Amino acid sequence: MELLKQKLKTKKYQYLYLLHKLYEKMERINWYEDMCGEYNEEESNRVSFYIKWLDKINKKYNYV
């Protein structure tokens, strides 16, 4: 039982880490767009896809 709790806790922190990294990436994309005036649609769509994917995982497993 203890091992199961530890595994779920680890999964939760992995989820939070990935979400944090994606938000950092989105901030860098927005900063680059503001400073250089160029919009990278492909990269922005990729990060948005992964954020939506993590939201689906959160709904299924209720990490946060």
QUISUL-V425310 format. One record per residue. N is the residue number from 1. RES is the residue in one letter. PSI is psi in radians with two decimals (none if undefined). BURIAL is # if it has 16 or more other ideal C-beta (glycine too) atoms within 10 Angstrom, else .. D_LAST is the distance of its C-alpha to the last C-alpha in whole Angstrom. Layout:
<<N | RES | PSI | BURIAL | D_LAST> <N | RES | PSI | BURIAL | D_LAST>>
This chain:
<<1 | M | -0.73 | . | 21> <2 | E | -0.67 | . | 20> <3 | L | -0.68 | . | 20> <4 | L | -0.75 | . | 17> <5 | K | -0.72 | . | 15> <6 | Q | -0.70 | . | 16> <7 | K | -0.74 | . | 15> <8 | L | -0.66 | . | 12> <9 | K | -0.71 | . | 11> <10 | T | -0.77 | . | 13> <11 | K | -0.69 | . | 11> <12 | K | -0.79 | . | 7> <13 | Y | -0.55 | . | 10> <14 | Q | -0.74 | . | 12> <15 | Y | -0.84 | # | 9> <16 | L | -0.65 | . | 8> <17 | Y | -0.83 | . | 12> <18 | L | -0.73 | . | 13> <19 | L | -0.74 | # | 11> <20 | H | -0.78 | . | 13> <21 | K | -0.66 | . | 16> <22 | L | -0.69 | # | 16> <23 | Y | -0.63 | . | 16> <24 | E | -0.75 | . | 19> <25 | K | -0.72 | # | 21> <26 | M | -0.67 | # | 21> <27 | E | -0.72 | . | 22> <28 | R | -0.67 | . | 25> <29 | I | -0.78 | # | 26> <30 | N | -0.70 | . | 26> <31 | W | -0.79 | . | 28> <32 | Y | -0.69 | . | 30> <33 | E | -0.74 | . | 31> <34 | D | -0.73 | . | 32> <35 | M | -0.75 | . | 34> <36 | C | -0.31 | . | 36> <37 | G | 0.17 | . | 35> <38 | E | 2.35 | . | 35> <39 | Y | 2.15 | . | 32> <40 | N | 1.57 | . | 30> <41 | E | -0.68 | . | 29> <42 | E | -0.83 | . | 29> <43 | E | -0.70 | . | 26> <44 | S | -0.73 | . | 24> <45 | N | -0.66 | . | 24> <46 | R | -0.80 | . | 23> <47 | V | -0.71 | # | 20> <48 | S | -0.70 | . | 19> <49 | F | -0.80 | . | 19> <50 | Y | -0.59 | # | 17> <51 | I | -0.76 | . | 14> <52 | K | -0.68 | . | 15> <53 | W | -0.76 | . | 15> <54 | L | -0.60 | # | 11> <55 | D | -0.70 | . | 10> <56 | K | -0.72 | . | 12> <57 | I | -0.73 | . | 10> <58 | N | -0.69 | . | 7> <59 | K | -0.65 | . | 9> <60 | K | -0.77 | . | 11> <61 | Y | -0.18 | . | 9> <62 | N | 0.99 | . | 6> <63 | Y | -0.70 | # | 4> <64 | V | none | . | 0>>
